[in-house]
Amino acid sequence: MTQTYDTVVVGGGIIAAAAGQHLAAAGYSTLLVERDDYGSGTSSKTSRLQHCGLGYLSAASGSISAFLARPRSAFECFSLMRRSMRGRAEFVRTSPDRVKPVTFVVPLTRENAIPRWKARLAFRLMTASDGGSVPLDLRILSAGEARMYPALQGMAGLESIRGAMTFTEYQYQWPERIVVDTVMKARAIGMEALNHTAVTALVREGDLWRVTLAAAEGPRDVLARAVVNCAGVWVDEITAIAGAPHIRKNTGEKGTNIVLRLPESLRGIGFETVTAAGAPFYLIPWGELHYVGPWDSASDGRPEGFRATEAEIAAILKQLGRLFPGFELRREDVLYSWAGVRPRSLARDGNGSTPAVQEHDLTDEGLPNVFTFTGGLLMTHRDAGRRLTRAVSRRLKPSGPPRPLDTASLSVMDGVTQASVAHAVLSEQACTLSDILRRRLSVGWESDLGLRHAETAAQFAAPHLGWTPEQTAAQVTAFIEETATEFGLRAPPC
Ligand SMILES: Cc1cc2nc3c(=O)[nH]c(=O)nc-3n(C[C@H](O)[C@H](O)[C@H](O)COP(=O)(O)OP(=O)(O)OC[C@H]3O[C@@H](n4cnc5c(N)ncnc54)[C@H](O)[C@@H]3O)c2cc1C
């Protein structure tokens, strides 16, 4: 008999994981389906920041006349800032081992100067938004102090700097693992989850949706009372297979980061500014290294969106050279790179994007009990899970009782050992070497991106996954290729 669920969640990124966990906790029988591995999409290719929301405030507070001209968009920016601050407070308190505080410095230059009172007001508003439970530690430096600040040494225009601000941001050290933690915690309260399984068809059958799933073992169908489409930049593809290609809610924006070693004066410090085009630009500490970006361009979610091009790498180096001409960084200084496609809410008129982060109930647009989410962010993922669950609850009652929602992170076994690999495969659904090294064990983010552990981990995984010697060797080759194509890092010759 075909199994029926209250909700089928499409996707296994940060938004799907949060939605699945909140739906399961509310008592909905839920199946989450991810065509690759949990957290392997955009959620693994980000700038990894739990932003405090300052960027939204500066967008909202340009000038009084700009505010009066577009009050709705200004209020939207305020509300996004509040959600960022609340998401920050909630996440830092409940999952402290998945985030790291980082001091960021923002230079106040002639082009980028904001009056001190405005900076203080912005930080007061942000502090008030979460009750000050996770301090922002704002410090405003005078021009003289900024000129002496170690991390600003070598910056263009330092002699005419007007001051600087420093404050604490939080960095997600390992967003992919947050996705895996969330899926595993949801499974512990009854959610079912399938990775390496794609949703390929959605057909209305009476009051239900027939959902076709394709996996290596072959296709099968399940039935769902509601479909929660959290496929990130691919949400419109899912609505199209449900028979509504005209419903378009998403647009994609590619972002690229490069990884390099910056001078000692910047070690452990973040640097934030805006480009001439008004886009945010960061230097973010990454162990002894930094990642720098993002560099944004349009994209539709095709595989090229998940690889940095030479032109994008050159553009980031050029921007960095403008900021810190003394560093004289060249292409050969770039150790590796990554790129991802940000899902952005499509503007109402269909042209361009809006900063909106929102759920959509598509019932009145011809898709009964289909819900989708656009513009989802790492930093407000739990809010997204709650909002989607509320939207579903307006249409359907859960078939089961509520269950405890536990958002604490799981402990991860250290290193690549027989036990840690067996745990990744047998308890956490890892199916490939990449699943094991990048999303179950943190070694996939060491400076060689896990290459030196590939052979050993593959040998440990083989008996659990039934790999023949040829399949084991193919997994190692695939991991090396992924590291080269997605990150531009080549394995050193044997
Ligand atoms: C360069 C860059 C920097 C960013 N920096 C930050 C930051 O600092 N802080 C922050 O909060 N956010 C940041 N973001 C935004 C954030 O990363 C994303 O918006 C967020 O990860 C989106 O999560 P998601 O779950 O919607 O999408 P995804 O993680 O892409 O998940 C969607 C999943 O759906 C799956 N899927 C698609 N089709 C199907 C199908 N047919 N069947 C089954 N599964 C399917 C995909 O495989 C994918 O895994 C950044 C984004 C980029 C690109």
The ligand as an SDF file (V2000), in Angstrom:
LIG
                    3D

 53 58  0  0  0  0  0  0  0  0999 V2000
   27.7490   33.3170   -1.5750 C   0  0  0  0  0  0  0  0  0  0  0  0
   26.6370   33.2170   -0.5770 C   0  0  0  0  0  0  0  0  0  0  0  0
   26.8060   33.7500    0.6870 C   0  0  0  0  0  0  0  0  0  0  0  0
   25.7940   33.6240    1.6290 C   0  0  0  0  0  0  0  0  0  0  0  0
   26.0400   34.0600    2.8840 N   0  0  0  0  0  0  0  0  0  0  0  0
   25.1170   33.8880    3.8380 C   0  0  0  0  0  0  0  0  0  0  0  0
   25.4020   34.2300    5.1650 C   0  0  0  0  0  0  0  0  0  0  0  0
   26.5030   34.6710    5.4780 O   0  0  0  0  0  0  0  0  0  0  0  0
   24.4320   34.0600    6.1020 N   0  0  0  0  0  0  0  0  0  0  0  0
   23.2080   33.5630    5.7770 C   0  0  0  0  0  0  0  0  0  0  0  0
   22.3740   33.4560    6.6640 O   0  0  0  0  0  0  0  0  0  0  0  0
   22.9070   33.2170    4.5130 N   0  0  0  0  0  0  0  0  0  0  0  0
   23.8360   33.3510    3.5440 C   0  0  0  0  0  0  0  0  0  0  0  0
   23.5690   32.9820    2.2650 N   0  0  0  0  0  0  0  0  0  0  0  0
   22.2190   32.5450    1.9180 C   0  0  0  0  0  0  0  0  0  0  0  0
   21.9740   31.1030    2.3280 C   0  0  0  0  0  0  0  0  0  0  0  0
   23.0550   30.2900    2.1060 O   0  0  0  0  0  0  0  0  0  0  0  0
   20.8970   30.4540    1.5280 C   0  0  0  0  0  0  0  0  0  0  0  0
   19.9250   31.3460    1.2420 O   0  0  0  0  0  0  0  0  0  0  0  0
   20.3580   29.2300    2.2410 C   0  0  0  0  0  0  0  0  0  0  0  0
   21.4130   28.3210    2.4490 O   0  0  0  0  0  0  0  0  0  0  0  0
   19.2780   28.6030    1.4180 C   0  0  0  0  0  0  0  0  0  0  0  0
   18.9180   27.3860    2.0050 O   0  0  0  0  0  0  0  0  0  0  0  0
   17.8360   26.4980    1.3000 P   0  0  0  0  0  0  0  0  0  0  0  0
   17.5540   25.3600    2.1960 O   0  0  0  0  0  0  0  0  0  0  0  0
   16.6940   27.3380    0.8550 O   0  0  0  0  0  0  0  0  0  0  0  0
   18.5390   26.0110   -0.0610 O   0  0  0  0  0  0  0  0  0  0  0  0
   19.5530   24.8120   -0.3220 P   0  0  0  0  0  0  0  0  0  0  0  0
   20.5530   24.6530    0.7350 O   0  0  0  0  0  0  0  0  0  0  0  0
   20.0630   24.9680   -1.7150 O   0  0  0  0  0  0  0  0  0  0  0  0
   18.6050   23.5350   -0.2510 O   0  0  0  0  0  0  0  0  0  0  0  0
   17.7060   23.2100   -1.2830 C   0  0  0  0  0  0  0  0  0  0  0  0
   17.8470   21.7210   -1.5450 C   0  0  0  0  0  0  0  0  0  0  0  0
   16.8000   21.2800   -2.3990 O   0  0  0  0  0  0  0  0  0  0  0  0
   17.2880   20.1610   -3.0770 C   0  0  0  0  0  0  0  0  0  0  0  0
   16.4420   19.8520   -4.2330 N   0  0  0  0  0  0  0  0  0  0  0  0
   16.2700   20.5930   -5.3530 C   0  0  0  0  0  0  0  0  0  0  0  0
   15.4200   19.9730   -6.1750 N   0  0  0  0  0  0  0  0  0  0  0  0
   15.0350   18.8060   -5.5750 C   0  0  0  0  0  0  0  0  0  0  0  0
   14.1880   17.7350   -5.9510 C   0  0  0  0  0  0  0  0  0  0  0  0
   13.5540   17.7020   -7.1290 N   0  0  0  0  0  0  0  0  0  0  0  0
   14.0260   16.7030   -5.0800 N   0  0  0  0  0  0  0  0  0  0  0  0
   14.6600   16.6850   -3.8850 C   0  0  0  0  0  0  0  0  0  0  0  0
   15.5030   17.7050   -3.4890 N   0  0  0  0  0  0  0  0  0  0  0  0
   15.6760   18.7410   -4.3270 C   0  0  0  0  0  0  0  0  0  0  0  0
   18.7030   20.5790   -3.4660 C   0  0  0  0  0  0  0  0  0  0  0  0
   19.5380   19.4610   -3.7610 O   0  0  0  0  0  0  0  0  0  0  0  0
   19.1510   21.3660   -2.2450 C   0  0  0  0  0  0  0  0  0  0  0  0
   19.9570   20.6000   -1.3630 O   0  0  0  0  0  0  0  0  0  0  0  0
   24.5670   33.0340    1.2900 C   0  0  0  0  0  0  0  0  0  0  0  0
   24.3860   32.4990    0.0190 C   0  0  0  0  0  0  0  0  0  0  0  0
   25.4160   32.5700   -0.9090 C   0  0  0  0  0  0  0  0  0  0  0  0
   25.2200   31.9580   -2.2550 C   0  0  0  0  0  0  0  0  0  0  0  0
  1  2  1  0
  2  3  1  0
  2 52  2  0
  3  4  2  0
  4  5  1  0
  4 50  1  0
  5  6  2  0
  6  7  1  0
  6 13  1  0
  7  8  2  0
  7  9  1  0
  9 10  1  0
 10 11  2  0
 10 12  1  0
 12 13  2  0
 13 14  1  0
 14 15  1  0
 14 50  1  0
 15 16  1  0
 16 17  1  0
 16 18  1  0
 18 19  1  0
 18 20  1  0
 20 21  1  0
 20 22  1  0
 22 23  1  0
 23 24  1  0
 24 25  2  0
 24 26  1  0
 24 27  1  0
 27 28  1  0
 28 29  2  0
 28 30  1  0
 28 31  1  0
 31 32  1  0
 32 33  1  0
 33 34  1  0
 33 48  1  0
 34 35  1  0
 35 36  1  0
 35 46  1  0
 36 37  1  0
 36 45  1  0
 37 38  2  0
 38 39  1  0
 39 40  1  0
 39 45  2  0
 40 41  1  0
 40 42  2  0
 42 43  1  0
 43 44  2  0
 44 45  1  0
 46 47  1  0
 46 48  1  0
 48 49  1  0
 50 51  2  0
 51 52  1  0
 52 53  1  0
M  END
$$$$
